[in-house]
Amino acid sequence: MIKKQAFVKHSPTMDLDFDIIYYSDINNRRLYPHSHDFFEMYLLLVGKVLYRTGESEFFMQPDDILFINRHQEHLPVLVDPLLPYERIALHVNPHTLAMLSDQHVDLAECFTTDQFRVFHYPPEIFQKIRALLWNLFDASEEHRFASAILGRAYLTELFVEINQYNHNPSIYSFNKDTKDIQLMTLVKQYVLEHLTEPVTIDTLANYFYMNRYYFMHSFKRCSGESVHQYVTRIRLETANELIRAGASLTTASQQCGFGDYSNFFRMFRKAYGVSPSVYHGKG
């Protein structure tokens, strides 16, 4: 079983091939801006985090991975300090990755791009990456036979996989120039998780710890829609999916947060030009 530990302090240097730690905390009292002379792969497991990296900041979701270069200042900020905060930090010696690389493949490439990029991998790829991280935990155990050899083998496999995947345009990622796109993804996720509840601009702005007007402006800029239009569209699309799966019009309207059927009817007709019953051939 992998041991969890509370964060104590940052170290600016390391002399091992790698160090991998499973951190688990319930507050951010010891978190502060820092940098170090090694690479860091940061995997968020549990918690709601705003990660600040130089001049950029990103909302991170569980299973998101961030690759941090040498001497790049960074700071995780707990958006909701009441939630547990769990993450895996893999610290890697640059000299080790250089030694394991060759003229065709630079295993440090994921760390040495010009700007921070957050990656969210498909489940099947994420599970492979996570399994390799677990192997590194195993190799880091004291008195493990041939631990140094195993560690370097697992590091090689891990970063071959990662750098290979990171060249795939289908892998979801964002950086400071595209991070607004994630706002739509996170709003959609919030709406789907709170379908039966009212979702207002103030609700969302508070959830993302953003000024109400800044949130509205940012969302309009990246989506082309108002928050109300977007939320209504997500509710309607979800209702359509439920109806196609066999739900009644009334049940779908209630489960998607429209309250009474007349409100659903009005919103649906405005969006699609016909009534729900005609659209779904139920009339």
C-alpha positions in Angstrom: 0.0 0.0 0.0 1.4 3.4 -1.0 2.1 5.6 2.0 0.5 9.1 2.1 2.2 11.9 3.9 1.6 15.6 4.7 3.6 18.2 2.9 6.3 19.8 5.1 8.6 21.9 2.9 10.1 22.2 -0.6 13.6 21.2 -1.5 15.4 23.3 -4.2 17.8 20.5 -5.3 18.0 16.7 -5.4 20.8 14.1 -6.0 18.7 11.0 -6.6 17.5 9.8 -10.0 13.9 10.5 -8.9 11.8 11.0 -5.8 8.0 10.2 -5.8 5.7 11.3 -3.0 2.0 10.9 -2.4 1.0 14.0 -0.5 -2.3 14.3 1.4 -3.2 17.5 3.3 -6.3 19.3 4.5 -5.2 22.9 4.3 -2.7 25.1 2.4 -0.8 26.7 5.3 2.6 25.4 4.1 2.1 26.1 0.3 4.1 29.0 -1.1 5.5 30.1 -4.5 8.7 28.1 -5.2 11.0 26.7 -7.9 13.7 24.0 -8.0 16.6 22.6 -9.9 14.8 19.5 -11.1 11.8 18.5 -13.2 8.4 17.9 -11.5 5.4 15.9 -12.7 2.4 17.0 -10.7 -0.7 14.8 -10.7 -3.8 16.1 -8.9 -5.8 13.2 -7.3 -8.3 14.9 -5.0 -9.2 18.6 -4.4 -10.2 21.8 -6.1 -7.0 23.6 -7.1 -6.1 26.8 -8.9 -2.5 26.3 -10.1 -0.4 29.5 -10.6 2.6 29.2 -12.9 4.5 32.4 -13.6 2.0 34.7 -15.3 -0.7 32.0 -15.8 -3.2 30.3 -13.6 -5.3 27.2 -14.3 -8.2 25.4 -12.6 -7.1 21.8 -12.3 -9.4 18.8 -12.1 -8.6 15.4 -10.5 -6.4 13.3 -12.9 -5.0 16.5 -14.6 -1.2 16.4 -15.0 1.2 19.4 -15.0 4.8 19.2 -16.2 7.1 21.8 -14.5 10.5 22.8 -15.8 13.6 23.6 -13.8 13.5 27.1 -12.2 9.9 27.7 -13.1 8.0 29.3 -10.2 4.7 27.6 -9.3 2.1 27.6 -6.6 -1.0 25.5 -6.0 -3.9 27.4 -4.4 -6.7 25.5 -2.7 -9.9 26.9 -4.0 -11.9 25.0 -1.4 -9.7 24.4 1.6 -12.4 22.2 3.2 -11.8 19.5 0.6 -8.9 17.0 1.1 -5.9 17.8 -1.1 -4.1 14.8 -2.5 -1.5 14.7 -5.3 1.5 12.8 -6.5 4.7 14.7 -7.1 7.3 13.0 -9.2 10.7 14.8 -9.0 13.1 13.8 -11.7 16.8 14.6 -12.0 17.5 16.3 -15.4 20.8 14.5 -15.7 19.1 11.1 -15.4 16.6 11.9 -18.1 19.4 13.1 -20.3 21.3 9.9 -19.8 18.2 7.8 -20.6 17.5 9.8 -23.8 19.1 9.3 -27.2 19.6 11.3 -30.4 16.0 10.4 -31.5 14.0 10.8 -28.3 14.4 13.5 -25.7 12.6 12.2 -22.6 12.7 15.6 -21.0 10.7 17.2 -23.8 7.4 17.3 -21.8 9.2 19.5 -19.2 11.1 21.8 -21.4 8.5 23.5 -23.6 8.3 27.2 -23.6 5.2 27.4 -21.5 3.2 25.4 -19.0 0.6 23.0 -20.4 -1.9 21.0 -18.4 -2.8 17.6 -19.8 -6.0 15.6 -19.2 -5.5 12.1 -20.7 -8.3 9.7 -21.8 -9.0 7.0 -19.2 -7.1 4.2 -20.9 -3.9 6.3 -21.3 -4.3 7.8 -17.8 -4.5 4.3 -16.3 -1.2 3.3 -18.0 0.5 6.4 -16.7 -0.8 5.8 -13.2 0.3 2.2 -13.3 3.9 3.3 -14.2 3.8 5.8 -11.3 2.9 3.0 -9.0 5.8 1.0 -10.3 8.1 3.9 -9.4 6.7 3.9 -5.9 7.5 0.2 -5.7 11.1 0.8 -7.0 11.6 3.6 -4.5 11.0 1.3 -1.5 14.1 0.9 0.7 16.0 -2.4 0.4 14.2 -3.2 -2.9 16.4 -5.5 -5.0 18.0 -3.6 -7.9 15.9 -0.5 -7.1 18.2 1.8 -9.1 18.0 -0.3 -12.2 14.2 -0.8 -11.9 13.7 2.9 -11.3 15.6 3.9 -14.4 13.7 1.3 -16.4 10.3 2.6 -15.2 11.3 6.2 -15.7 12.3 5.4 -19.3 9.0 3.6 -20.0 6.9 6.4 -18.3 8.5 9.3 -20.3 8.5 7.4 -23.5 4.8 6.9 -23.1 4.1 10.5 -22.0 6.1 12.2 -24.8 4.6 9.9 -27.3 1.0 10.8 -26.2 1.8 14.5 -25.8 2.4 14.7 -29.6 -1.1 13.4 -30.3 -3.5 16.3 -31.1 -6.4 14.3 -29.7 -5.0 14.6 -26.2 -6.9 17.3 -24.3 -4.5 20.0 -23.0 -4.4 23.7 -22.4 -1.9 26.4 -21.8 -2.0 30.1 -21.1 -3.2 30.9 -24.6 -6.0 28.4 -24.6 -6.9 28.1 -20.9 -10.2 30.0 -21.4 -11.5 26.9 -23.2 -11.3 25.0 -20.0 -13.9 27.4 -18.5 -16.6 26.0 -20.8 -15.6 22.4 -19.9 -15.7 23.1 -16.2 -19.0 25.0 -16.4 -20.5 22.1 -18.4 -19.3 19.7 -15.7 -20.8 21.8 -13.0 -24.2 22.0 -14.7 -24.3 18.3 -15.3 -23.5 17.7 -11.7 -26.2 20.1 -10.6 -28.9 19.5 -13.2 -31.9 19.6 -10.9 -30.6 22.8 -9.1 -30.7 26.5 -10.1 -27.4 27.5 -11.8 -26.9 31.3 -11.9 -24.1 33.5 -12.9 -23.5 34.3 -9.2 -23.5 30.5 -8.4 -20.8 29.9 -11.1 -18.7 32.9 -10.4 -18.6 32.0 -6.7 -17.7 28.4 -7.5 -14.8 29.5 -9.6 -13.8 32.3 -7.1 -14.1 34.9 -9.9 -15.6 38.4 -10.0 -19.1 38.2 -11.4 -18.5 40.5 -14.3 -15.0 39.1 -15.1 -16.6 35.6 -15.2 -19.4 36.8 -17.6 -16.9 38.6 -19.9 -14.5 35.6 -19.9 -17.2 33.1 -20.6 -18.7 35.2 -23.4 -15.3 35.7 -25.0 -14.4 32.0 -25.1 -17.9 30.5 -25.9 -19.7 33.2 -27.9 -22.7 32.6 -25.7 -24.0 34.2 -22.6 -23.9 32.0 -19.4 -27.7 31.6 -19.5 -27.7 30.5 -23.1 -25.0 28.0 -22.5 -26.6 26.5 -19.4 -30.0 26.3 -21.1 -28.4 24.5 -24.1 -26.7 22.0 -21.9 -29.9 21.3 -20.1 -31.8 20.9 -23.4 -29.2 18.6 -24.9 -29.2 16.4 -21.8 -33.1 16.3 -21.8 -33.0 15.2 -25.5 -30.6 12.4 -24.6 -32.9 11.2 -21.8 -35.9 11.3 -24.1 -34.1 9.3 -26.7 -33.3 6.8 -24.0 -36.9 6.4 -23.2 -37.7 9.0 -20.6 -41.0 10.9 -20.8 -41.0 14.6 -21.7 -42.1 15.5 -18.2 -39.5 13.3 -16.5 -36.7 14.7 -18.7 -37.8 18.3 -18.0 -37.7 17.7 -14.3 -34.4 15.8 -14.2 -32.8 18.6 -16.2 -33.8 21.4 -13.9 -36.6 23.1 -15.9 -39.0 22.9 -13.0 -42.4 22.6 -14.6 -43.1 21.3 -18.1 -44.4 24.6 -19.4 -41.0 26.2 -18.8 -39.3 23.3 -20.6 -41.8 23.6 -23.5 -41.1 27.3 -23.9 -37.3 26.9 -23.8 -37.4 24.0 -26.1 -39.6 25.7 -28.7 -37.4 28.8 -28.6 -34.3 26.7 -29.2 -35.6 24.2 -31.8 -38.5 26.0 -33.4 -40.9 23.1 -32.6 -42.5 21.6 -29.5 -40.7 18.7 -27.7 -43.4 16.3 -28.7 -43.1 17.1 -32.4 -39.3 17.1 -32.3 -39.2 13.6 -30.8 -42.2 12.3 -32.8 -44.4 11.9 -29.7 -47.2 14.1 -30.8 
